[in-house]
Amino acid sequence: MSAGTVLNVRASSGSYPVEVAPGLLDAVGERLRALGAEPGTGAMVVTDESVDRLGYARRVAESCQAAGFAVTVAAVPPGDASKSLAMAELLYNRLLDAGVRRNGTVLAVGGGVVGDLAGFVAATYQRGVRFAQVPTTLLAHDSSIGGKVGVNLPRAKNLVGAFYPPAAVLYDVEVLRSLPAREWRSGMAEVIKHAVIGDPELFAELADHPVLECPPPERAVHLVSRAAAVKVKVVEQDERESGLRMVLNLGHTVGHAVEQVSRYELAHGEAVSIGIAVEAFIAVARGWLDERDRLRIKDVLTRHGLPTTPPDYPLAEVLEALGYDKKHGAGGGWTFVLPRAVGDVAVARDVRRDEVEAAWENARKEGA
């Protein structure tokens, strides 16, 4: 296996490694043993049907079987609709049928939906079993770190969940080569988000040399590790989102609302890109962000094939969905993360409805 990078997350609930390297799918079993999982115990690989067809779940299962674990594989339908309480109940029963006990392990092999769902099941099954993330998408370099797991309710995303850190994140960059172009672009939205939040050097690199498809392994390790390092640094300081961790939601306040109104026809990264563009307009109007930096952010998003113009959705529906965002406090204003410069963002807890309306319209006009 070629050289990779290991980032160690040192949070209040405990430490865990984030290993980024090629060839990790075939090493999951030995990594589980190194983490203290006992051979002979049960493990369930949770994946989705699209990832399952690529053979990644089978490779992870075979690696775990070779290391002495009793493994079952559960594949759920792809898409955000699988992040539901009904699907969690189905997986609880699969765990019971497979004889997985409290000393067992749940492995999430897939993207953010699989990670959120499997992590929620691991956190709540028999009051918590070992959980490891094996991401297969670029987008999941973000969602797999930090221990936020959960499911959706019909009215809003991620309203039922927990903070449940994984025992490890094992990120095999070789799987990124199989991503469709749209999924690669969607993942780059989160990479760009992390660069705007806390890595201006990475931002400059992406501006000069856009990454439009999966690069060779060495470059992929570099890209994923740099973006992930921004999240690791924030999570270590604020694991449970009491303050600082909110900065990771740049683009997500508007983005989640847009995603929901689209009935999830928009990919998550596409919605986040639109969210970043709209929220940058709010920041400029407040005098927080220089117009030149706003245009730099927009340019990097568009050069990576990402949308920055809000779709022609009824704004009232977007605002209604936005109002359910769990970051909002009990006061009169909404909570947003706004850019102040490339590499610097801040939390605003008093954003007014009319500010969002104006930013939405400005972003629409700019894209007309």
MORAKA-V136832 format. One record per residue. RES is the residue in one small letter. PHI is phi in whole degrees, -180 to 180 (none if undefined). OMEGA is omega in whole degrees, 0 to 359 (999 if undefined). NEAR is the number of other C-alpha atoms within 8 Angstrom. Layout:
((RES	PHI	OMEGA	NEAR) (RES	PHI	OMEGA	NEAR))
This chain:
((m	none	181	6) (s	-67	182	6) (a	-65	177	6) (g	-135	181	10) (t	-131	174	9) (v	-120	173	8) (l	-103	179	10) (n	-105	177	8) (v	-86	180	12) (r	-114	184	8) (a	-112	185	11) (s	-64	182	7) (s	-85	180	5) (g	137	182	6) (s	-106	174	9) (y	-155	181	11) (p	-87	168	11) (v	-116	183	13) (e	-101	180	12) (v	-119	184	14) (a	-167	171	15) (p	-77	174	13) (g	87	186	11) (l	-74	180	11) (l	-54	184	12) (d	-87	180	10) (a	-118	184	10) (v	-61	181	12) (g	-59	180	14) (e	-69	176	10) (r	-67	177	8) (l	-62	178	10) (r	-63	179	11) (a	-65	179	7) (l	-82	177	7) (g	105	176	6) (a	-70	185	11) (e	-89	175	7) (p	-55	183	8) (g	97	178	7) (t	-80	184	12) (g	-86	176	14) (a	-142	175	13) (m	-122	175	13) (v	-90	176	15) (v	-102	181	16) (t	-143	171	15) (d	-114	189	14) (e	-64	179	10) (s	-68	179	8) (v	-67	180	13) (d	-60	180	12) (r	-65	179	7) (l	-80	177	6) (g	88	184	8) (y	-69	179	11) (a	-63	179	13) (r	-63	179	9) (r	-64	178	10) (v	-64	180	14) (a	-62	180	12) (e	-65	177	9) (s	-63	180	14) (c	-71	177	15) (q	-63	179	11) (a	-64	179	8) (a	-87	173	10) (g	101	181	8) (f	-97	175	14) (a	-89	193	10) (v	-116	168	11) (t	-127	181	9) (v	-118	177	11) (a	-123	180	11) (a	-108	180	9) (v	-105	176	10) (p	-61	178	8) (p	-70	176	9) (g	108	187	6) (d	-65	179	7) (a	-62	179	6) (s	-77	176	11) (k	-82	185	14) (s	-139	176	11) (l	-65	179	9) (a	-65	179	6) (m	-70	176	10) (a	-60	179	13) (e	-62	178	8) (l	-60	181	8) (l	-71	175	10) (y	-57	181	10) (n	-69	176	8) (r	-65	177	9) (l	-64	178	10) (l	-62	181	9) (d	-63	181	7) (a	-82	179	8) (g	75	178	7) (v	-76	182	14) (r	-107	184	10) (r	-66	177	7) (n	-91	181	10) (g	-85	184	12) (t	-137	171	14) (v	-109	181	15) (l	-113	178	13) (a	-94	180	16) (v	-114	183	17) (g	163	180	15) (g	-95	186	11) (g	-64	179	12) (v	-62	180	11) (v	-62	180	14) (g	-63	180	16) (d	-64	182	14) (l	-67	181	15) (a	-63	178	14) (g	-65	177	16) (f	-64	178	15) (v	-63	179	11) (a	-63	182	13) (a	-68	189	11) (t	-112	179	9) (y	-72	183	9) (q	50	179	7) (r	64	171	6) (g	121	174	9) (v	-124	180	15) (r	-58	185	11) (f	-138	176	14) (a	-135	180	13) (q	-101	174	14) (v	-126	187	13) (p	-68	177	18) (t	-125	178	14) (t	-127	175	15) (l	-67	180	12) (l	-56	185	17) (a	-75	172	12) (h	-63	178	13) (d	-91	188	9) (s	-69	184	11) (s	-77	184	12) (i	-108	172	14) (g	112	172	11) (g	79	175	11) (k	-84	181	12) (v	-129	180	14) (g	169	179	14) (v	-131	181	15) (n	-94	164	12) (l	-107	181	11) (p	-56	185	5) (r	-88	182	6) (a	-168	182	11) (k	-81	165	10) (n	59	182	9) (l	-84	179	10) (v	-121	183	8) (g	-175	184	10) (a	-156	166	10) (f	-97	185	9) (y	-144	186	10) (p	-64	177	10) (p	-74	172	13) (a	-72	178	10) (a	-167	168	11) (v	-116	184	15) (l	-117	192	14) (y	-109	179	15) (d	-90	185	15) (v	-69	180	14) (e	-64	181	8) (v	-69	182	9) (l	-67	180	12) (r	-67	182	7) (s	-91	183	5) (l	-69	170	9) (p	-61	184	6) (a	-56	182	7) (r	-65	179	6) (e	-69	177	12) (w	-62	179	16) (r	-59	180	15) (s	-60	178	14) (g	-64	180	13) (m	-65	176	12) (a	-60	179	15) (e	-74	175	12) (v	-62	179	11) (i	-63	177	12) (k	-55	180	11) (h	-64	178	14) (a	-64	179	16) (v	-66	182	16) (i	-69	190	15) (g	-157	179	10) (d	-145	181	13) (p	-63	177	10) (e	-68	175	7) (l	-63	178	9) (f	-59	180	12) (a	-62	178	8) (e	-62	180	9) (l	-70	178	11) (a	-67	181	10) (d	-79	184	6) (h	-137	180	6) (p	-56	181	10) (v	-103	189	8) (l	-93	177	8) (e	-154	183	7) (c	-62	180	9) (p	-83	175	8) (p	-59	187	6) (p	-51	183	10) (e	-61	179	8) (r	-69	178	8) (a	-64	177	11) (v	-60	179	13) (h	-61	183	8) (l	-63	182	8) (v	-65	183	12) (s	-66	180	11) (r	-65	180	9) (a	-67	181	13) (a	-64	182	12) (a	-62	177	9) (v	-63	180	13) (k	-67	180	13) (v	-57	182	12) (k	-61	180	9) (v	-70	182	12) (v	-61	180	13) (e	-62	181	11) (q	-88	184	9) (d	-153	186	12) (e	-68	189	12) (r	-104	172	7) (e	58	177	8) (s	-82	180	8) (g	-167	187	6) (l	-57	186	9) (r	-61	177	14) (m	-58	182	10) (v	-61	179	11) (l	-69	181	10) (n	-90	175	10) (l	-52	180	14) (g	83	188	16) (h	-89	181	11) (t	-67	173	13) (v	-70	184	16) (g	-60	179	15) (h	-63	180	13) (a	-65	179	12) (v	-63	180	11) (e	-60	181	14) (q	-69	181	11) (v	-66	177	11) (s	-73	188	9) (r	58	177	7) (y	65	171	10) (e	-74	172	6) (l	-78	174	9) (a	-68	183	10) (h	-56	181	11) (g	-65	176	13) (e	-63	179	13) (a	-66	179	15) (v	-65	178	15) (s	-61	176	15) (i	-62	179	15) (g	-61	178	16) (i	-60	181	15) (a	-63	180	15) (v	-68	182	16) (e	-67	175	16) (a	-66	175	12) (f	-64	176	12) (i	-60	182	13) (a	-63	179	13) (v	-65	181	12) (a	-62	179	7) (r	-83	183	7) (g	82	181	7) (w	-84	189	9) (l	-124	176	13) (d	-71	180	10) (e	-58	179	7) (r	-65	177	6) (d	-70	177	10) (r	-60	180	13) (l	-68	176	8) (r	-63	179	8) (i	-64	179	11) (k	-60	182	10) (d	-63	180	9) (v	-65	178	12) (l	-62	183	14) (t	-69	179	10) (r	-68	175	9) (h	-98	175	11) (g	76	184	8) (l	-98	180	12) (p	-77	175	10) (t	-127	179	15) (t	-99	179	10) (p	-60	177	11) (p	-67	180	5) (d	-83	177	4) (y	-96	175	9) (p	-60	183	6) (l	-61	179	7) (a	-61	179	6) (e	-68	178	9) (v	-63	181	13) (l	-67	177	10) (e	-63	178	8) (a	-64	179	13) (l	-63	182	11) (g	-65	179	8) (y	-84	183	9) (d	-57	187	9) (k	-74	177	6) (k	-75	185	5) (h	-68	178	11) (g	-87	183	9) (a	-86	181	4) (g	-77	185	5) (g	-84	185	5) (g	-102	176	11) (w	-96	180	14) (t	-98	179	12) (f	-130	167	12) (v	-103	185	16) (l	-122	177	13) (p	-74	174	16) (r	-107	177	11) (a	-170	175	10) (v	-69	183	15) (g	98	183	10) (d	-149	176	10) (v	-132	179	13) (a	-147	180	9) (v	-93	173	10) (a	-113	184	10) (r	-105	185	10) (d	-133	181	8) (v	-73	183	11) (r	-94	179	8) (r	-58	183	9) (d	-66	176	6) (e	-67	179	9) (v	-67	179	12) (e	-59	181	9) (a	-65	180	9) (a	-65	179	12) (w	-59	181	10) (e	-67	178	8) (n	-64	178	9) (a	-67	176	14) (r	-64	182	11) (k	-65	182	7) (e	-63	181	7) (g	-90	183	7) (a	-71	999	4))
